[in-house]
Amino acid sequence: MTDRLLLVNGPNLNLLGTRQPEVYGATTLAEIEESVSALAAELGFEVRAVQSNHEGALIDAIHAARTDCAGIIINPGAYSHTSVAIPDALTSVELPVAEVHLSNIHRREAFRHHSYVSAVADVVIAGAGPAGYEYAVRYLAGRLA
Ligand code: DQA
């Protein structure tokens, strides 16, 4: 079995650090990717980090994971609430999926309360800030052990 995890971040998450810091915090995406990689390395995994503002690119990254990743951590951003194609892609590759949201989407606007991805995720972590990604690594590492 491969020891690689795919970390996927969707639209606008490239702007973390400056984007609505009162909602999403001051941590940048590069810092999140670094801390995820460091923790994953401690637990015996390497990480491929992908961020895109384009739905198709996210789907391509998920498909590519099928042959060389053991699990997927995904923050689909706003596509959580609109995309059927992303959960379809996740289902197609048959890998364990941890869905992460920095904010607690259930405490925000009603349109954020539903995520299409949650129906296919093995675990959903929302509202823990950047630590949520680390919880996701720990979940997948435990699950894949
Ligand atoms: C988000 C929540 C989404 O509603 C929003 O569109 C995002 C980020 C989060 O991490 O809290 O872009 O997924």
Backbone and ligand atoms as CSV (ligand in chain L), in Angstrom:
chain,resi,resn,atom,element,x,y,z
A,1,MET,N,N,0.840,-1.206,0.000
A,1,MET,CA,C,0.000,0.000,0.000
A,1,MET,C,C,0.880,1.262,0.000
A,2,THR,N,N,0.462,2.253,-0.747
A,2,THR,CA,C,1.205,3.508,-0.775
A,2,THR,C,C,1.079,4.226,0.572
A,3,ASP,N,N,2.072,5.030,0.889
A,3,ASP,CA,C,2.039,5.762,2.152
A,3,ASP,C,C,1.875,7.270,1.893
A,4,ARG,N,N,1.120,7.581,0.834
A,4,ARG,CA,C,0.927,8.991,0.495
A,4,ARG,C,C,-0.521,9.418,0.736
A,5,LEU,N,N,-0.675,10.631,1.286
A,5,LEU,CA,C,-2.010,11.220,1.446
A,5,LEU,C,C,-2.146,12.382,0.474
A,6,LEU,N,N,-3.329,12.536,-0.082
A,6,LEU,CA,C,-3.617,13.702,-0.922
A,6,LEU,C,C,-4.311,14.750,-0.058
A,7,LEU,N,N,-3.783,15.961,-0.070
A,7,LEU,CA,C,-4.401,17.092,0.621
A,7,LEU,C,C,-4.939,18.039,-0.442
A,8,VAL,N,N,-6.260,18.196,-0.469
A,8,VAL,CA,C,-6.900,19.019,-1.498
A,8,VAL,C,C,-7.574,20.224,-0.860
A,9,ASN,N,N,-7.254,21.399,-1.361
A,9,ASN,CA,C,-7.946,22.611,-0.928
A,9,ASN,C,C,-8.588,23.291,-2.132
A,10,GLY,N,N,-9.825,23.670,-1.960
A,10,GLY,CA,C,-10.606,24.226,-3.056
A,10,GLY,C,C,-10.524,25.738,-3.164
A,11,PRO,N,N,-11.510,26.330,-3.824
A,11,PRO,CA,C,-11.455,27.728,-4.224
A,11,PRO,C,C,-11.303,28.700,-3.057
A,12,ASN,N,N,-10.494,29.695,-3.308
A,12,ASN,CA,C,-10.256,30.831,-2.394
A,12,ASN,C,C,-9.379,30.481,-1.190
A,13,LEU,N,N,-9.078,29.206,-1.026
A,13,LEU,CA,C,-8.256,28.827,0.134
A,13,LEU,C,C,-6.784,29.180,-0.089
A,14,ASN,N,N,-6.413,29.492,-1.330
A,14,ASN,CA,C,-5.070,30.035,-1.580
A,14,ASN,C,C,-4.894,31.395,-0.899
A,15,LEU,N,N,-5.993,32.048,-0.560
A,15,LEU,CA,C,-5.909,33.381,0.053
A,15,LEU,C,C,-5.920,33.335,1.581
A,16,LEU,N,N,-5.866,32.135,2.143
A,16,LEU,CA,C,-5.870,32.033,3.611
A,16,LEU,C,C,-4.737,32.861,4.196
A,17,GLY,N,N,-5.031,33.479,5.324
A,17,GLY,CA,C,-4.053,34.384,5.929
A,17,GLY,C,C,-4.507,35.826,5.788
A,18,THR,N,N,-5.034,36.117,4.589
A,18,THR,CA,C,-5.560,37.477,4.371
A,18,THR,C,C,-7.067,37.466,4.141
A,19,ARG,N,N,-7.623,36.299,3.781
A,19,ARG,CA,C,-9.053,36.215,3.485
A,19,ARG,C,C,-9.849,36.150,4.788
A,20,GLN,N,N,-10.695,37.134,5.020
A,20,GLN,CA,C,-11.583,37.146,6.199
A,20,GLN,C,C,-10.930,36.480,7.414
A,21,PRO,N,N,-9.845,37.048,7.923
A,21,PRO,CA,C,-9.143,36.393,9.047
A,21,PRO,C,C,-10.035,36.210,10.271
A,22,GLU,N,N,-11.071,37.029,10.407
A,22,GLU,CA,C,-11.986,36.868,11.547
A,22,GLU,C,C,-12.778,35.564,11.434
A,23,VAL,N,N,-12.886,35.035,10.216
A,23,VAL,CA,C,-13.594,33.758,10.006
A,23,VAL,C,C,-12.601,32.608,9.871
A,24,TYR,N,N,-11.537,32.838,9.071
A,24,TYR,CA,C,-10.667,31.732,8.700
A,24,TYR,C,C,-9.307,31.747,9.400
A,25,GLY,N,N,-9.041,32.788,10.193
A,25,GLY,CA,C,-7.784,32.848,10.924
A,25,GLY,C,C,-6.655,33.450,10.101
A,26,ALA,N,N,-5.476,33.489,10.701
A,26,ALA,CA,C,-4.329,34.180,10.099
A,26,ALA,C,C,-3.342,33.209,9.469
A,27,THR,N,N,-3.575,31.927,9.613
A,27,THR,CA,C,-2.638,30.923,9.091
A,27,THR,C,C,-2.758,30.841,7.572
A,28,THR,N,N,-1.622,30.802,6.895
A,28,THR,CA,C,-1.650,30.719,5.431
A,28,THR,C,C,-1.793,29.260,4.984
A,29,LEU,N,N,-2.147,29.109,3.723
A,29,LEU,CA,C,-2.254,27.748,3.185
A,29,LEU,C,C,-0.889,27.063,3.196
A,30,ALA,N,N,0.163,27.815,2.895
A,30,ALA,CA,C,1.515,27.216,2.906
A,30,ALA,C,C,1.835,26.681,4.300
A,31,GLU,N,N,1.451,27.427,5.325
A,31,GLU,CA,C,1.701,26.963,6.707
A,31,GLU,C,C,0.890,25.709,7.017
A,32,ILE,N,N,-0.348,25.677,6.552
A,32,ILE,CA,C,-1.175,24.477,6.775
A,32,ILE,C,C,-0.551,23.279,6.065
A,33,GLU,N,N,-0.142,23.488,4.811
A,33,GLU,CA,C,0.441,22.373,4.055
A,33,GLU,C,C,1.716,21.871,4.735
A,34,GLU,N,N,2.481,22.804,5.278
A,34,GLU,CA,C,3.721,22.425,5.975
A,34,GLU,C,C,3.420,21.610,7.232
A,35,SER,N,N,2.462,22.079,8.033
A,35,SER,CA,C,2.190,21.369,9.289
A,35,SER,C,C,1.547,20.009,9.018
A,36,VAL,N,N,0.719,19.937,7.980
A,36,VAL,CA,C,0.133,18.640,7.610
A,36,VAL,C,C,1.244,17.682,7.176
A,37,SER,N,N,2.166,18.174,6.355
A,37,SER,CA,C,3.260,17.314,5.871
A,37,SER,C,C,4.136,16.855,7.026
A,38,ALA,N,N,4.410,17.774,7.969
A,38,ALA,CA,C,5.285,17.427,9.093
A,38,ALA,C,C,4.630,16.355,9.966
A,39,LEU,N,N,3.368,16.550,10.288
A,39,LEU,CA,C,2.680,15.555,11.115
A,39,LEU,C,C,2.568,14.225,10.369
A,40,ALA,N,N,2.215,14.295,9.102
A,40,ALA,CA,C,2.085,13.063,8.320
A,40,ALA,C,C,3.417,12.312,8.295
A,41,ALA,N,N,4.510,13.047,8.153
A,41,ALA,CA,C,5.835,12.404,8.119
A,41,ALA,C,C,6.105,11.666,9.428
A,42,GLU,N,N,5.734,12.314,10.548
A,42,GLU,CA,C,5.907,11.656,11.859
A,42,GLU,C,C,5.141,10.338,11.910
A,43,LEU,N,N,4.011,10.315,11.211
A,43,LEU,CA,C,3.139,9.138,11.261
A,43,LEU,C,C,3.396,8.182,10.096
A,44,GLY,N,N,4.425,8.508,9.299
A,44,GLY,CA,C,4.843,7.577,8.248
A,44,GLY,C,C,4.221,7.810,6.885
A,45,PHE,N,N,3.704,9.013,6.664
A,45,PHE,CA,C,3.073,9.310,5.366
A,45,PHE,C,C,3.719,10.527,4.726
A,46,GLU,N,N,3.758,10.526,3.415
A,46,GLU,CA,C,4.087,11.768,2.721
A,46,GLU,C,C,2.799,12.380,2.193
A,47,VAL,N,N,2.879,13.650,1.807
A,47,VAL,CA,C,1.663,14.379,1.428
A,47,VAL,C,C,1.849,15.009,0.053
A,48,ARG,N,N,0.842,14.873,-0.790
A,48,ARG,CA,C,0.780,15.655,-2.029
A,48,ARG,C,C,-0.297,16.717,-1.827
A,49,ALA,N,N,0.128,17.969,-1.860
A,49,ALA,CA,C,-0.809,19.063,-1.607
A,49,ALA,C,C,-1.215,19.724,-2.925
A,50,VAL,N,N,-2.524,19.876,-3.099
A,50,VAL,CA,C,-3.073,20.485,-4.311
A,50,VAL,C,C,-4.078,21.547,-3.896
A,51,GLN,N,N,-3.997,22.711,-4.490
A,51,GLN,CA,C,-5.045,23.730,-4.307
A,51,GLN,C,C,-5.450,24.216,-5.689
A,52,SER,N,N,-6.743,24.348,-5.902
A,52,SER,CA,C,-7.183,24.938,-7.162
A,52,SER,C,C,-8.483,25.694,-6.950
A,53,ASN,N,N,-8.667,26.699,-7.785
A,53,ASN,CA,C,-9.922,27.453,-7.789
A,53,ASN,C,C,-10.883,26.907,-8.840
A,54,HIS,N,N,-10.499,25.762,-9.452
A,54,HIS,CA,C,-11.285,25.220,-10.566
A,54,HIS,C,C,-11.786,23.815,-10.222
A,55,GLU,N,N,-13.060,23.618,-10.362
A,55,GLU,CA,C,-13.669,22.342,-9.978
A,55,GLU,C,C,-13.037,21.164,-10.725
A,56,GLY,N,N,-12.842,21.322,-12.036
A,56,GLY,CA,C,-12.289,20.222,-12.840
A,56,GLY,C,C,-10.880,19.838,-12.398
A,57,ALA,N,N,-10.089,20.833,-12.025
A,57,ALA,CA,C,-8.723,20.545,-11.571
A,57,ALA,C,C,-8.753,19.760,-10.260
A,58,LEU,N,N,-9.704,20.078,-9.407
A,58,LEU,CA,C,-9.838,19.335,-8.141
A,58,LEU,C,C,-10.220,17.887,-8.438
A,59,ILE,N,N,-11.118,17.714,-9.395
A,59,ILE,CA,C,-11.556,16.357,-9.767
A,59,ILE,C,C,-10.388,15.582,-10.370
A,60,ASP,N,N,-9.601,16.230,-11.220
A,60,ASP,CA,C,-8.436,15.560,-11.810
A,60,ASP,C,C,-7.459,15.117,-10.714
A,61,ALA,N,N,-7.259,15.964,-9.717
A,61,ALA,CA,C,-6.329,15.616,-8.623
A,61,ALA,C,C,-6.867,14.421,-7.836
A,62,ILE,N,N,-8.171,14.396,-7.616
A,62,ILE,CA,C,-8.786,13.264,-6.895
A,62,ILE,C,C,-8.619,11.979,-7.712
A,63,HIS,N,N,-8.881,12.057,-9.021
A,63,HIS,CA,C,-8.715,10.864,-9.870
A,63,HIS,C,C,-7.279,10.353,-9.826
A,64,ALA,N,N,-6.318,11.282,-9.872
A,64,ALA,CA,C,-4.904,10.887,-9.906
A,64,ALA,C,C,-4.507,10.151,-8.626
A,65,ALA,N,N,-5.220,10.442,-7.537
A,65,ALA,CA,C,-4.891,9.806,-6.255
A,65,ALA,C,C,-5.221,8.316,-6.247
A,66,ARG,N,N,-6.082,7.910,-7.170
A,66,ARG,CA,C,-6.589,6.535,-7.147
A,66,ARG,C,C,-5.465,5.513,-7.137
A,67,THR,N,N,-4.434,5.787,-7.921
A,67,THR,CA,C,-3.376,4.776,-8.065
A,67,THR,C,C,-2.216,4.986,-7.103
A,68,ASP,N,N,-2.069,6.197,-6.514
A,68,ASP,CA,C,-0.850,6.387,-5.724
A,68,ASP,C,C,-1.052,7.089,-4.383
A,69,CYS,N,N,-2.285,7.128,-3.898
A,69,CYS,CA,C,-2.519,7.676,-2.554
A,69,CYS,C,C,-3.364,6.689,-1.748
A,70,ALA,N,N,-3.238,6.805,-0.427
A,70,ALA,CA,C,-3.964,5.883,0.458
A,70,ALA,C,C,-5.188,6.539,1.080
A,71,GLY,N,N,-5.256,7.857,1.032
A,71,GLY,CA,C,-6.388,8.562,1.632
A,71,GLY,C,C,-6.385,10.011,1.181
A,72,ILE,N,N,-7.524,10.669,1.390
A,72,ILE,CA,C,-7.697,12.048,0.909
A,72,ILE,C,C,-8.205,12.929,2.032
A,73,ILE,N,N,-7.539,14.071,2.215
A,73,ILE,CA,C,-8.035,15.136,3.092
A,73,ILE,C,C,-8.498,16.241,2.164
A,74,ILE,N,N,-9.734,16.670,2.328
A,74,ILE,CA,C,-10.242,17.682,1.395
A,74,ILE,C,C,-11.031,18.768,2.108
A,75,ASN,N,N,-10.660,20.006,1.807
A,75,ASN,CA,C,-11.515,21.144,2.133
A,75,ASN,C,C,-12.008,21.675,0.789
A,76,PRO,N,N,-13.236,21.343,0.432
A,76,PRO,CA,C,-13.717,21.714,-0.898
A,76,PRO,C,C,-14.139,23.181,-0.992
A,77,GLY,N,N,-13.985,23.955,0.093
A,77,GLY,CA,C,-14.400,25.355,0.067
A,77,GLY,C,C,-15.870,25.459,-0.323
A,78,ALA,N,N,-16.193,26.472,-1.090
A,78,ALA,CA,C,-17.599,26.705,-1.457
A,78,ALA,C,C,-18.174,25.584,-2.319
A,79,TYR,N,N,-17.311,24.815,-2.995
A,79,TYR,CA,C,-17.829,23.688,-3.787
A,79,TYR,C,C,-18.491,22.630,-2.905
A,80,SER,N,N,-18.193,22.648,-1.610
A,80,SER,CA,C,-18.881,21.728,-0.689
A,80,SER,C,C,-20.395,21.846,-0.847
A,81,HIS,N,N,-20.834,23.085,-1.053
A,81,HIS,CA,C,-22.266,23.389,-1.008
A,81,HIS,C,C,-22.933,23.333,-2.375
A,82,THR,N,N,-22.133,23.139,-3.429
A,82,THR,CA,C,-22.701,23.218,-4.784
A,82,THR,C,C,-22.372,22.034,-5.675
A,83,SER,N,N,-21.280,21.333,-5.385
A,83,SER,CA,C,-20.770,20.358,-6.360
A,83,SER,C,C,-21.289,18.941,-6.098
A,84,VAL,N,N,-21.786,18.334,-7.159
A,84,VAL,CA,C,-22.093,16.903,-7.133
A,84,VAL,C,C,-20.906,16.133,-7.726
A,85,ALA,N,N,-20.175,16.788,-8.614
A,85,ALA,CA,C,-19.067,16.114,-9.305
A,85,ALA,C,C,-17.916,15.779,-8.345
A,86,ILE,N,N,-17.673,16.632,-7.364
A,86,ILE,CA,C,-16.571,16.332,-6.431
A,86,ILE,C,C,-16.901,15.105,-5.569
A,87,PRO,N,N,-18.066,15.030,-4.928
A,87,PRO,CA,C,-18.357,13.775,-4.215
A,87,PRO,C,C,-18.401,12.563,-5.135
A,88,ASP,N,N,-18.854,12.737,-6.365
A,88,ASP,CA,C,-18.822,11.607,-7.309
A,88,ASP,C,C,-17.385,11.144,-7.545
A,89,ALA,N,N,-16.476,12.099,-7.706
A,89,ALA,CA,C,-15.059,11.744,-7.914
A,89,ALA,C,C,-14.512,11.022,-6.689
A,90,LEU,N,N,-14.850,11.521,-5.510
A,90,LEU,CA,C,-14.360,10.888,-4.273
A,90,LEU,C,C,-14.883,9.463,-4.167
A,91,THR,N,N,-16.135,9.269,-4.497
A,91,THR,CA,C,-16.707,7.913,-4.457
A,91,THR,C,C,-15.994,7.017,-5.460
A,92,SER,N,N,-15.685,7.570,-6.628
A,92,SER,CA,C,-15.091,6.765,-7.705
A,92,SER,C,C,-13.730,6.209,-7.337
A,93,VAL,N,N,-12.950,6.960,-6.564
A,93,VAL,CA,C,-11.578,6.499,-6.313
A,93,VAL,C,C,-11.479,5.541,-5.123
A,94,GLU,N,N,-12.575,5.421,-4.365
A,94,GLU,CA,C,-12.639,4.407,-3.301
A,94,GLU,C,C,-11.487,4.503,-2.312
A,95,LEU,N,N,-11.206,5.728,-1.851
A,95,LEU,CA,C,-10.197,5.932,-0.797
A,95,LEU,C,C,-10.890,6.555,0.413
A,96,PRO,N,N,-10.356,6.334,1.625
A,96,PRO,CA,C,-10.938,7.009,2.783
A,96,PRO,C,C,-10.795,8.533,2.654
A,97,VAL,N,N,-11.847,9.233,3.055
A,97,VAL,CA,C,-11.924,10.688,2.856
A,97,VAL,C,C,-12.193,11.386,4.181
A,98,ALA,N,N,-11.360,12.382,4.485
A,98,ALA,CA,C,-11.592,13.254,5.632
A,98,ALA,C,C,-11.919,14.650,5.089
A,99,GLU,N,N,-13.107,15.139,5.406
A,99,GLU,CA,C,-13.536,16.476,4.964
A,99,GLU,C,C,-13.240,17.469,6.084
A,100,VAL,N,N,-12.612,18.567,5.721
A,100,VAL,CA,C,-12.224,19.575,6.714
A,100,VAL,C,C,-12.798,20.930,6.320
A,101,HIS,N,N,-13.341,21.632,7.315
A,101,HIS,CA,C,-13.689,23.051,7.148
A,101,HIS,C,C,-13.057,23.806,8.307
A,102,LEU,N,N,-12.392,24.893,7.983
A,102,LEU,CA,C,-11.784,25.706,9.037
A,102,LEU,C,C,-12.853,26.266,9.966
A,103,SER,N,N,-13.919,26.756,9.384
A,103,SER,CA,C,-14.997,27.357,10.168
A,103,SER,C,C,-16.056,26.303,10.469
A,104,ASN,N,N,-16.880,26.591,11.466
A,104,ASN,CA,C,-18.026,25.721,11.749
A,104,ASN,C,C,-19.155,26.131,10.811
A,105,ILE,N,N,-19.264,25.385,9.697
A,105,ILE,CA,C,-20.235,25.765,8.661
A,105,ILE,C,C,-21.669,25.730,9.181
A,106,HIS,N,N,-21.909,25.005,10.253
A,106,HIS,CA,C,-23.271,24.889,10.786
A,106,HIS,C,C,-23.684,26.101,11.609
A,107,ARG,N,N,-22.699,26.921,11.949
A,107,ARG,CA,C,-22.990,28.118,12.737
A,107,ARG,C,C,-23.035,29.358,11.842
A,108,ARG,N,N,-22.943,29.127,10.532
A,108,ARG,CA,C,-22.868,30.253,9.591
A,108,ARG,C,C,-24.161,30.340,8.770
A,109,GLU,N,N,-24.082,30.991,7.623
A,109,GLU,CA,C,-25.281,31.180,6.794
A,109,GLU,C,C,-25.902,29.820,6.444
A,110,ALA,N,N,-27.222,29.802,6.271
A,110,ALA,CA,C,-27.937,28.542,6.017
A,110,ALA,C,C,-27.386,27.812,4.790
A,111,PHE,N,N,-26.964,28.563,3.750
A,111,PHE,CA,C,-26.511,27.883,2.529
A,111,PHE,C,C,-25.220,27.102,2.747
A,112,ARG,N,N,-24.538,27.355,3.873
A,112,ARG,CA,C,-23.310,26.604,4.158
A,112,ARG,C,C,-23.582,25.352,5.001
A,113,HIS,N,N,-24.805,25.167,5.439
A,113,HIS,CA,C,-25.064,24.071,6.375
A,113,HIS,C,C,-25.013,22.703,5.701
A,114,HIS,N,N,-25.286,22.679,4.395
A,114,HIS,CA,C,-25.266,21.393,3.697
A,114,HIS,C,C,-24.004,21.256,2.851
A,115,SER,N,N,-23.314,20.142,3.021
A,115,SER,CA,C,-22.167,19.823,2.168
A,115,SER,C,C,-22.459,18.518,1.443
A,116,TYR,N,N,-22.408,18.555,0.118
A,116,TYR,CA,C,-22.586,17.322,-0.663
A,116,TYR,C,C,-21.454,16.331,-0.377
A,117,VAL,N,N,-20.302,16.859,-0.005
A,117,VAL,CA,C,-19.143,15.992,0.235
A,117,VAL,C,C,-19.325,15.160,1.506
A,118,SER,N,N,-20.031,15.724,2.479
A,118,SER,CA,C,-20.187,15.013,3.759
A,118,SER,C,C,-20.851,13.647,3.585
A,119,ALA,N,N,-21.687,13.519,2.559
A,119,ALA,CA,C,-22.391,12.248,2.345
A,119,ALA,C,C,-21.440,11.135,1.924
A,120,VAL,N,N,-20.254,11.504,1.438
A,120,VAL,CA,C,-19.306,10.470,1.009
A,120,VAL,C,C,-18.028,10.477,1.855
A,121,ALA,N,N,-17.945,11.409,2.798
A,121,ALA,CA,C,-16.747,11.481,3.652
A,121,ALA,C,C,-16.848,10.464,4.783
A,122,ASP,N,N,-15.697,9.963,5.217
A,122,ASP,CA,C,-15.677,9.054,6.372
A,122,ASP,C,C,-15.707,9.823,7.670
A,123,VAL,N,N,-15.143,11.025,7.648
A,123,VAL,CA,C,-15.156,11.870,8.828
A,123,VAL,C,C,-15.271,13.323,8.362
A,124,VAL,N,N,-15.959,14.137,9.161
A,124,VAL,CA,C,-16.127,15.560,8.838
A,124,VAL,C,C,-15.673,16.367,10.052
A,125,ILE,N,N,-14.744,17.290,9.819
A,125,ILE,CA,C,-14.211,18.116,10.903
A,125,ILE,C,C,-14.468,19.574,10.529
A,126,ALA,N,N,-15.221,20.277,11.347
A,126,ALA,CA,C,-15.566,21.668,11.028
A,126,ALA,C,C,-15.443,22.523,12.268
A,127,GLY,N,N,-14.773,23.659,12.122
A,127,GLY,CA,C,-14.733,24.625,13.210
A,127,GLY,C,C,-13.503,24.552,14.075
A,128,ALA,N,N,-12.576,23.676,13.755
A,128,ALA,CA,C,-11.358,23.521,14.570
A,128,ALA,C,C,-10.213,24.385,14.050
A,129,GLY,N,N,-10.462,25.178,12.985
A,129,GLY,CA,C,-9.382,25.961,12.398
A,129,GLY,C,C,-8.344,25.045,11.763
A,130,PRO,N,N,-7.100,25.525,11.629
A,130,PRO,CA,C,-6.065,24.729,10.972
A,130,PRO,C,C,-5.821,23.378,11.649
A,131,ALA,N,N,-6.073,23.292,12.955
A,131,ALA,CA,C,-5.890,22.012,13.658
A,131,ALA,C,C,-6.771,20.923,13.059
A,132,GLY,N,N,-7.866,21.317,12.419
A,132,GLY,CA,C,-8.759,20.337,11.804
A,132,GLY,C,C,-8.037,19.461,10.791
A,133,TYR,N,N,-7.089,20.072,10.062
A,133,TYR,CA,C,-6.330,19.291,9.077
A,133,TYR,C,C,-5.458,18.252,9.788
A,134,GLU,N,N,-4.938,18.638,10.962
A,134,GLU,CA,C,-4.089,17.687,11.704
A,134,GLU,C,C,-4.938,16.542,12.258
A,135,TYR,N,N,-6.148,16.871,12.728
A,135,TYR,CA,C,-7.047,15.800,13.188
A,135,TYR,C,C,-7.337,14.840,12.029
A,136,ALA,N,N,-7.465,15.404,10.843
A,136,ALA,CA,C,-7.755,14.573,9.664
A,136,ALA,C,C,-6.581,13.632,9.371
A,137,VAL,N,N,-5.351,14.152,9.488
A,137,VAL,CA,C,-4.168,13.299,9.278
A,137,VAL,C,C,-4.184,12.156,10.286
A,138,ARG,N,N,-4.441,12.517,11.561
A,138,ARG,CA,C,-4.437,11.483,12.611
A,138,ARG,C,C,-5.530,10.442,12.354
A,139,TYR,N,N,-6.686,10.907,11.913
A,139,TYR,CA,C,-7.777,9.966,11.609
A,139,TYR,C,C,-7.345,8.993,10.516
A,140,LEU,N,N,-6.814,9.540,9.408
A,140,LEU,CA,C,-6.455,8.670,8.280
A,140,LEU,C,C,-5.311,7.740,8.649
A,141,ALA,N,N,-4.333,8.273,9.399
A,141,ALA,CA,C,-3.194,7.428,9.800
A,141,ALA,C,C,-3.695,6.254,10.645
A,142,GLY,N,N,-4.615,6.540,11.565
A,142,GLY,CA,C,-5.169,5.473,12.398
A,142,GLY,C,C,-5.966,4.481,11.571
A,143,ARG,N,N,-6.741,5.006,10.678
A,143,ARG,CA,C,-7.589,4.179,9.838
A,143,ARG,C,C,-6.772,3.283,8.898
A,144,LEU,N,N,-5.627,3.811,8.453
A,144,LEU,CA,C,-4.820,3.073,7.485
A,144,LEU,C,C,-3.766,2.189,8.146
A,145,ALA,N,N,-3.676,2.287,9.468
A,145,ALA,CA,C,-2.610,1.543,10.173
A,145,ALA,C,C,-2.820,0.036,10.031
L,1,DQA,C1,C,-14.875,26.578,4.207
L,1,DQA,C2,C,-16.350,26.930,4.435
L,1,DQA,C3,C,-17.052,27.205,3.114
L,1,DQA,O1,O,-18.419,27.535,3.350
L,1,DQA,C4,C,-16.391,28.364,2.399
L,1,DQA,O2,O,-17.004,28.574,1.152
L,1,DQA,C5,C,-14.930,28.191,2.255
L,1,DQA,C6,C,-14.169,27.643,3.382
L,1,DQA,C7,C,-14.103,26.451,5.538
L,1,DQA,O3,O,-12.980,25.970,5.502
L,1,DQA,O4,O,-14.613,26.857,6.595
L,1,DQA,O5,O,-14.337,28.570,1.260
L,1,DQA,O6,O,-14.796,25.334,3.535
